[in-house]
C-alpha cells in the first residue's frame, strides 16, 4: 500500500512536462494502479 506522502514526494520531482513519464512510473512503482477523475466537479479519487 502507498501513502499520500509517497505521492507528494513523486509529484515534487516533476518540474516540467518532460518529467511526467517518470512521475507515472514512480506512481506505478509505489503501487498506484488507477485513479478516478470526475470532470463534472474536478474531484480525483
N, C-alpha and C positions, 0 to 999 in steps of 0.2 A: 504494500500500500504506500502511497505517496502522501506528502504533506503540502499544504499551501505554501510553506516556506520554500520547499524544493521548486515549486512552480515559479515563485517570485525570483529565486536565485537564477533559474534558467532564463527567465524573461529579462533579468538585469544584464545579461550578456548581449542582448540584442541592441545594436546601435544603428543598424540600417536594414533595408530590405535584403541585402546580401547575407545577413545573419539569420534570416528566417528559416532556411532549411536546417541549419544546425539546431535552432530552437526546437523545431518539430522533432528532430532526432533525440534531443535531450529529454523532451516530454515522453517519447516512446521508451527511452532508457529507464525512466523512473516508474513506468507502468501505466501512463495515461493511454487509454485505448480509443477514447472518443469524448466528445463534448457536445452539448446541445446549445444552440444559439437561437433565441427567439426574436425574429425580425420585428414582430409587432410591437415589442417594448424594449428590445435590446438586451434582455437578460441572457446570461450564459450559465449553464448548469454543468 
